[in-house]
Amino acid sequence: MNLDELFSHWTLVRRGLFETIDKFRDEDLSFVPFEGCWSVGEIMLHIADAEEGWFRYGVTRELDDWPGGFTLQDYPNLTAIKNLLTEVHDRTEAYLGTLELADLSKKLQMPWGVTVSLGWEIWHVLEHEIHHRGELSLILGILGREGLDV
């Protein structure tokens, strides 16, 4: 098995994320489903932030700190958020394209102290996206709309 086969599911997950995002309206970005929760837009931006942070800060060290700067003020509509998610994921895919199967067992010391394998880190970020995609789908239900059905 090669890495393209191993991580090909991410393409389907991303397609489902964008299908879910497309069910929202720009005015939904500020909707907070319950007190203390992130808004719909903040959840979407968090997906990009986590992917960028884990890969560019945690793994490649291209960033000196966790990104944390994606805000609704800078990404005020669904198109801008989808463009950001695409830009971040394009960088991730380019990085994944440099890897060999044996690289997945390589141990990484994250800047925040934990040691994980590269394979674990990649699956963690994918799982994170799946988690928040489901959360967004649930919020669509709260708004009285149909969520993702995959």
C-alpha positions in Angstrom: 0.0 0.0 0.0 1.3 3.5 -0.8 0.5 6.7 1.0 -1.9 7.9 -1.7 -4.0 4.9 -1.1 -3.7 5.1 2.7 -4.8 8.7 2.9 -7.2 8.8 -0.1 -10.1 8.9 2.3 -9.2 12.4 3.3 -10.4 13.5 -0.2 -13.8 12.1 0.5 -13.9 13.7 4.0 -12.9 17.1 2.6 -15.6 16.8 -0.1 -18.2 16.0 2.6 -16.9 19.0 4.7 -17.4 21.3 1.7 -20.9 19.8 1.0 -21.7 20.5 4.6 -20.4 24.0 4.5 -22.4 24.6 1.3 -25.6 24.0 3.3 -25.0 27.0 5.4 -25.6 30.6 4.5 -23.2 33.5 5.2 -25.5 34.8 7.9 -25.3 31.5 9.7 -21.5 32.0 10.4 -22.3 33.9 13.6 -24.8 31.3 14.9 -23.8 29.9 18.2 -25.8 26.7 18.9 -25.5 26.9 22.7 -23.9 29.3 25.2 -20.1 28.9 25.4 -19.8 27.2 22.0 -18.0 28.5 19.0 -20.0 30.0 16.3 -20.5 28.1 13.0 -17.8 30.2 11.3 -15.4 29.7 14.2 -15.8 26.0 14.0 -15.0 26.1 10.3 -11.9 28.3 10.9 -10.8 26.0 13.7 -10.5 23.1 11.2 -8.1 25.1 9.2 -6.2 26.4 12.3 -5.7 22.9 13.6 -4.5 21.5 10.3 -2.1 24.4 9.9 -0.9 24.2 13.5 -0.3 20.5 13.6 1.5 20.4 10.3 3.2 23.7 9.9 4.0 24.3 13.6 4.1 20.9 15.0 5.7 18.8 12.2 7.6 20.9 9.7 8.3 23.8 12.0 7.6 26.3 9.2 5.8 28.4 11.8 7.3 29.7 15.0 4.1 29.4 16.9 0.6 28.0 16.6 -1.2 30.0 13.9 -4.4 30.9 15.8 -5.1 34.0 13.7 -8.0 32.9 11.5 -10.9 35.1 12.4 -14.4 35.8 11.0 -13.2 39.4 10.5 -10.6 38.2 8.1 -12.7 35.4 6.6 -16.2 36.9 6.7 -18.1 34.6 4.3 -18.3 30.9 3.3 -16.3 31.5 0.1 -13.4 33.0 2.0 -13.5 30.2 4.6 -13.6 27.5 1.9 -10.6 29.2 0.1 -8.7 29.2 3.4 -9.5 25.5 4.0 -8.3 24.8 0.5 -5.0 26.7 0.8 -4.2 25.0 4.1 -5.1 21.6 2.8 -3.1 22.1 -0.4 0.0 22.7 1.8 -0.8 19.6 3.7 -1.2 17.5 0.6 2.1 18.8 -0.8 3.8 17.8 2.4 2.2 14.3 2.4 3.4 14.0 -1.2 7.0 14.1 0.1 6.6 11.2 2.4 7.3 7.5 2.1 5.4 4.8 4.0 8.3 4.2 6.4 8.1 7.9 7.4 4.8 7.2 9.3 6.6 5.5 12.1 9.0 8.4 12.7 8.7 9.8 16.2 8.1 13.5 16.5 8.6 15.7 19.5 5.8 18.3 19.3 6.7 21.9 20.5 4.2 21.5 23.3 6.1 18.4 24.7 4.2 15.3 23.5 5.9 12.7 21.3 3.8 11.1 18.6 4.5 9.2 15.4 4.0 11.0 12.2 1.3 8.5 11.2 -0.6 9.2 14.4 -0.4 12.9 13.8 -1.8 12.7 10.3 -4.7 10.4 11.4 -5.3 12.8 14.3 -5.8 15.8 12.0 -8.0 13.8 9.7 -10.1 12.5 12.6 -10.3 16.1 13.9 -11.8 17.2 10.6 -14.3 14.3 10.6 -15.3 15.3 14.2 -16.0 18.9 13.3 -17.7 18.0 10.0 -20.2 16.0 12.1 -20.6 18.9 14.5 -21.4 21.2 11.6 -23.9 18.6 10.3 -25.6 18.5 13.7 -25.9 22.3 13.7 -27.6 22.2 10.4 -30.2 20.0 12.0 -30.6 22.5 14.8 -31.2 25.1 12.1 -33.9 22.9 10.6 -31.9 21.9 7.6 -30.6 18.5 6.4 -27.1 17.7 7.4 -24.6 15.6 5.6 -25.7 12.0 4.8 -22.7 9.9 3.7 
